[in-house]
Amino acid sequence: MTKCSGEYMWGEPLKFDTLGDVEALGVTWLELSEISDKDTYTFVADFGWRPETMQSFVDAGCIGKLDSALVKVTCEDPDDNDRDDDVRFRVILRPEENSKELTGMSTHRMMLAISGGKVSSCPYQIFCHTVDPTYQVHIKIEDHRTPMVETQEVFHQWHPLMAGLKQRPRLRFLLRLKALDSGPLDAMCGCCG
């Protein structure tokens, strides 16, 4: 899911800056094909920031909070269009309090804001996986009705994720959603289980 516009009604095409980006998505598709879970909704989404927002963040020494643009995914009910569910996500990088005093460097915790849970036809379990050749982040969310998910993921300003944001203001995620009543959402790899 990428930004929609008059030119791209269903979202802009995915952009690949390096061969490593293509390879990372290829490996992701391969892993997904091995799972082949027909009850799981799967999306690749770019969470982005305006270039001027990212430049201000970098100019300020990578301090402050970063909120990505909102990304909406639709879980379509094959039998009833009135039961389609729109779930919206936002990635937030929140500065950790006292991190500089404790570790000698500033760090940011990844948070996920999720909306749409109160009006969904059912609760969803979610796995979020980054699609990047230089780092992996895996986030499991048991129930999408939780509006703010504080992850265990913490990044210092030199971490490949933060360094990548300075080069291109986006994070690419594979989002997998599955209704809670349709069985467990299987992990894609050993570290997600």
Buried (B, 14 or more C-beta within 10 A) or exposed (E): BBEEEEEEEEBEEBEEEEEEBEEBBEEBEEEBEEEEBEEBBBBBBBBBBEEEBBEEBBEEEBEBEBBBBEBBBEBEBEEEEEEEBEBEBBBBBBBBEEBEEEEEEBBBBBBBBBBBBEEBEBBBBBBBBBBBBBBBBBBBBEEBBBEEBEBEBBBBBEBEBBEBBEEBBBBBBBBBBBBBEBEEBEBBEEEBE
